[in-house]
């Protein structure tokens, strides 16, 4: 039985085809944003765990907080699926996606400030824009 010969040219073609996408600026921007978002999503439970345990919470409290986050994610995924299924997203699906990411960032930044120990009025000022006096 003869052994098949390995064609090295084929491997070079596959490597070039895979890395060819990185030549496109739009794909590089998309990939960098996606990787950053995925990293932040993965690190969020770690930050929440440290914040809950640092504030005096127990392991049961941490489980409750993480469960609430998973339930919220499931409900928003279901709502998004229903909106997409009924055609509520429209012809420009990028616009609602950008709006949703901006809303998520608007919620995440004040929470990060609270987790870092900043006082609440500094993180999220009241309706009059008041902040504590130094």
Residue, then its C-alpha position, 0 to 999 in steps of 0.5 A: x500500500x502506497x503512502x499518500x504524499x503531502x502537498x505542501x502547496x495546499x497548506x500554504x493555500x489554506x493559510x493564505x485563505x485564512x489570513x486573507x480576511x485580516x487584510x480587510x479593514x472592516x473585518x479587522x475592526x469587527x474582529x477586534x470589537x468582537x474579541x473585546x466584547x467577548x473578553x468583557x463578557x467573560x470577565x463580568x462574572x469574575x468582577x461580580x464575584x469579587x464585588x459580592x464577596x468583598x461587600x460581605x455577601x456569602x456564597x449563596x448570595x453570589x449564586x443568587x446574583x449570578x443566577x439573576x444575571x443568567x435569567x436576565x440574559x435568557x429573557x433578553x435573548x428570547x425577546x430579541x428572538x421574538x423581535x427578529x421573528x416578527x420583523x421588528x428589527x427592520x431592514x437595518x439590523x445594525x442600528x438596533x444592535x448598536x443601540x443595544x450595545x450603547x445601552x449595555x455600556x451605559x449600564x455597565x459603566x456606572x456599575x463598574x464605578x460602584x464596584x470600584x468604590x466610587x460614591x453613587x452620586x459621582x457615578x450616576x448623578x441625580x436629575x439636577x446633576x448634583x454631586x457630593x461636595x468635597 
